[in-house]
Amino acid sequence: MASRGRNLMPWINLTVRRGALTKEMQHAVMAKLTDALMFWEKVPDTPEARKKMKGWVYEVAEDADYSGGSAGHEDPFYFIEVRLPAGRFDVLTKRHMILDFTKIILLAEGKPPAPESANRIWVTIVELKEEDWGIGGHVDWLRDYESSLIVLGTELKPRS
């Protein structure tokens, strides 16, 4: 990948049932997920690199965590989505990261790495082409873009 692509930082979304992890544990989990992602990305652990690592925790209601179409199950499910620039990781690196992310959740729960526990943790990696995401309104935030709004205007009104 070109060095320009290395400036694009990934992010982590963790979706969890409300109450499955305390806030303190959510913070610890996100910190460890970030550490693992930086490890597999081979990003140096510097304050500047850490500022660019993003993550969000989404808590869903206790009855909004479905398995087999039913919210009636004892142990929560966890969904971890990692968004990365396309082509950043090879297949083996993705496998290692998915395994590490699963182990981090099991550590947070205090559960052994048994299949019945690990199968509740789903990790997806979404690869985005550089032109498919932006920051500050630009896909290439190093350039200034013309805007259609210069011609179209900024007034918002319904069509008649």
ABEGO torsion letter per residue (X at the ends): XBAAAAABBBBBBBBBBBGABBAAAAAAAAAAAAAAAAAAAGBBBBAAAAAABBBBBBBBBAAABBBGGBABBABBBBBBBBBBBBGABBAAAAAAAAAAAAAAAAAAAGBBABAAAAAABBBBBBBBBAAABBBGGBABAABBBBBAAAAAEABBBBBX
